[in-house]
Amino acid sequence: MNKKQLARKLIVYALYIVLFSSVQVSFSGFFSLGGQVADFMLVFVIFTGYLYGAKDAAVVGIITGLLRDYFAGPSFEVAQNRQSAVIGLGMLMLLYAGVLSSVLFAKTFHRKLQLGFVQVIIITVLYKIIGHIVTFATQIFTGNGSQYLSLYKILSGSIIPQMLVNLIVAVPVILLVKYFGPYKNGINLKLIADADESEGIWQIN
């Protein structure tokens, strides 16, 4: 990768990190469905991993996750009238989401765009389930009781609306990341070279 290609990669990723983080925070009321806000950050990280590999997704996931924690990170009550923010949780969640998206379907289906939307569905559902588990565990840990939402409310009021609104915003996000992304023609040549090298190891001369 020459300096021009590296500069494009860094600038585009930086612009998209700022853009999607700002849109999610500033226009949360506009991009919402059933009380769930479109998760531009998560969708962006998913497509980064799916299209451009684990290394890009890991870096983008960490940076985007830190911004997520800073602007809208979860918090819990550690003492009366005192809240403590959970810094690092969003970073880890987006890091793992990006790495998972880089391997799920990527090799078998050669990173076809249609499968990117299936990734959004699967990872959004996993993300929400883990979020509810963490919230419930934190509630018990902080002594706020063991009562929680019913399965019906979790599905109808949280997981399904989040999945649908993420699928809606996934359309413009994937078009931007693919066709106006960090790599020319939307192709990370290093991924192709690594795949060819991996296949060559198993060839019998």
JOHU-V605358 format. One record per residue. D_LAST is the distance of its C-alpha to the last C-alpha in Angstrom with 2 decimals. Layout:
# JOHU-V605358
[[D_LAST] [D_LAST]]
This chain:
# JOHU-V605358
[[30.77] [33.74] [37.34] [38.33] [35.61] [36.44] [40.13] [39.63] [37.69] [40.40] [43.30] [42.12] [41.34] [44.69] [46.56] [45.09] [45.71] [49.33] [49.74] [48.55] [50.28] [53.50] [53.49] [52.97] [55.77] [58.20] [57.97] [57.38] [60.33] [59.10] [55.51] [56.38] [56.62] [58.60] [59.19] [55.51] [54.50] [51.32] [48.75] [47.40] [45.89] [43.85] [42.69] [41.71] [39.65] [37.93] [36.89] [35.84] [33.42] [32.18] [31.67] [30.83] [29.40] [30.63] [31.54] [33.83] [35.27] [36.05] [38.01] [39.74] [40.51] [42.10] [44.24] [45.28] [46.02] [48.26] [50.16] [50.46] [51.94] [54.31] [55.68] [55.55] [54.33] [55.76] [58.66] [60.67] [64.14] [64.28] [68.05] [70.96] [70.69] [67.67] [64.16] [60.97] [57.94] [54.48] [52.42] [48.69] [48.39] [47.57] [45.09] [43.18] [43.36] [42.00] [39.29] [38.04] [38.50] [36.33] [33.50] [33.69] [33.67] [30.50] [28.48] [30.55] [29.09] [27.39] [23.71] [24.33] [26.77] [25.52] [28.88] [31.07] [34.65] [36.19] [34.43] [35.94] [39.31] [38.14] [37.09] [40.63] [42.13] [40.11] [40.38] [44.04] [44.93] [43.20] [44.87] [48.29] [47.97] [47.11] [49.96] [52.44] [51.36] [51.84] [55.17] [56.42] [55.42] [57.12] [60.19] [60.51] [59.78] [62.52] [65.02] [65.36] [65.23] [62.68] [63.57] [60.90] [60.10] [59.66] [56.33] [57.83] [58.85] [55.49] [53.74] [56.34] [57.49] [54.38] [50.92] [51.35] [53.24] [50.79] [47.83] [49.62] [50.78] [47.35] [45.87] [48.57] [47.91] [44.14] [44.46] [45.73] [43.66] [40.28] [41.37] [42.37] [39.31] [36.89] [38.68] [40.74] [38.47] [37.06] [34.07] [34.24] [33.69] [33.38] [29.71] [28.45] [25.54] [24.48] [23.84] [21.47] [19.63] [19.50] [18.25] [15.37] [14.49] [14.91] [12.66] [9.84] [10.27] [9.51] [6.37] [3.80] [0.00]]
